[in-house]
Amino acid sequence: MNHQSSTGTGRSAQTAPTAPVTRTQRIRQTPRGVVATLTAAVVYGMFPLYWAVLSSVPSMNVMLYRIVTAAIVMTLFMLATRRWGRFVRSVRVMWATPKVFWMAVAAAVLVTIDWVVYIQLVAVGRTSEASAANFLLPLINMLLALMLLRERTTPLGVASMLIALTGAALYVIDTGAFPGLAMLMTFSYSGYCLIKRFVPLDPFESLTFETGVLAPFAAVALVAQPRLGVPAGEPWWVWALLAGCGVLTVIPLVLTSYGVKHAAFLLLSFTQYITPTIQLILGITVLGEQVPAHRFISFSVIWLALAVYTFDLVRAHFARPKLG
């Protein structure tokens, strides 16, 4: 989660850019931009440790706390950075166009599905499955762009999708079961990324709206439960971690939003590997998940597909004419 470059919910949502490079689009990479981008990817990769510690709390309730606390943090952030007035104006513009407004609401629902499914997968010891699905995310985004947006791709792009399909098929054959929850997580986030193309909000405004529109319902759902949805006997630090969910959500968003303006395209493409790789390593070495060695055959095929996809994006980037 999650989602990374789209709105900061945990995972990369890049698709092959088609517009020509202009002077305003070119990015001058800075050391701070590199650090921010890599730090965001690492923070997203470390998310499973946080959710694993909260495994005693029902996954749905963890997600409710994440919505409420993120809404509070984002409201304070927008006020502190004097973005609140602009945010209110943006929401009013959306409200005047009901189709756009309800698309934004639908995006909030989809990202919520992504959050709760990911937290559930970590809680039941299936982080490696979530990691495999996250590796497929850029390719699924490209598939949706081809099918729904009528975008075009290159032969290498088609090859990457076919390789990914092979890897997914090998995974199903190896495990004997379709990874339904993991794919629900991935497709919900891909749908979220797709909708966000039509919602005129920046990353900070997006998270403020998405958590804000759901926060009242989440708060009511928590208040309606005994002990605000936290099982009896939980220590104080569980409450502290639940309260910290909002900060955990916002920090990588701020880092990513800074990084995309101060880091090179090549680095952004490379981060597509970092987050799910960290998640996979943590699942095996720290969370104690048992992943048979032969299952890495299907993982390797999926990694190959992502490598081909990234190579195609980088090749297209350097093939564009540069101005000045």
Order of alpha helices (4+ residues) and beta strands (2+ residues): alpha-alpha-alpha-alpha-alpha-alpha-alpha-alpha-alpha-alpha-alpha-alpha
